[in-house]
Amino acid sequence: MSKISLNYGDFIQSEEGATATEYAVMLALIIIVCIIAIAIMGNKVNNTFQNMADLMPDN
């Protein structure tokens, strides 16, 4: 077996591997929530600015 495979196996079997996986899952969930929040807020902010622009007189 190659040295890379052995090191990867040791990493997966150790608790550090489990902790790293937990952090990766948490980070992925945070990123997903941020993307959803930006998508929702982006539409609302765009609508607000559009309404303000519509109220301004054309010169």
C-alpha positions as CSV (number, residue, x, y, z in Angstrom):
1,M,0.0,0.0,0.0
2,S,1.3,3.5,-0.7
3,K,2.3,5.9,2.0
4,I,-0.5,8.3,1.0
5,S,-3.1,5.5,1.5
6,L,-1.7,4.7,4.9
7,N,-1.7,8.3,6.0
8,Y,-5.3,8.7,4.8
9,G,-6.4,5.6,6.6
10,D,-4.8,6.8,9.9
11,F,-6.5,10.2,9.4
12,I,-9.9,8.6,8.9
13,Q,-9.6,6.3,11.9
14,S,-8.4,8.9,14.3
15,E,-10.8,11.2,16.2
16,E,-9.3,14.2,14.4
17,G,-10.8,12.9,11.2
18,A,-14.2,12.7,12.7
19,T,-13.8,16.2,14.1
20,A,-12.7,17.5,10.7
21,T,-15.7,15.9,9.1
22,E,-18.1,17.4,11.7
23,Y,-16.6,20.9,11.1
24,A,-16.9,20.4,7.3
25,V,-20.6,19.4,7.7
26,M,-21.2,22.5,9.9
27,L,-19.5,24.8,7.5
28,A,-21.5,23.4,4.6
29,L,-24.8,24.0,6.5
30,I,-23.7,27.5,7.4
31,I,-22.9,28.3,3.8
32,I,-26.2,26.9,2.6
33,V,-28.1,29.0,5.1
34,C,-26.1,32.1,4.1
35,I,-26.9,31.5,0.4
36,I,-30.6,31.1,1.1
37,A,-30.6,34.3,3.3
38,I,-28.8,36.3,0.6
39,A,-31.2,35.1,-2.1
40,I,-34.3,36.0,0.0
41,M,-32.9,39.4,1.2
42,G,-31.5,40.2,-2.2
43,N,-35.0,40.2,-3.8
44,K,-36.4,42.3,-1.0
45,V,-33.6,44.8,-1.2
46,N,-34.0,45.0,-5.0
47,N,-37.7,45.6,-4.7
48,T,-37.2,48.4,-2.1
49,F,-34.7,50.2,-4.3
50,Q,-37.0,49.8,-7.3
51,N,-39.9,51.2,-5.4
52,M,-37.8,54.2,-4.3
53,A,-36.6,54.7,-7.9
54,D,-40.2,54.6,-9.1
55,L,-41.2,57.4,-6.7
56,M,-38.5,59.8,-7.9
57,P,-39.5,62.2,-10.6
58,D,-38.0,61.8,-14.0
59,N,-35.9,64.8,-15.1
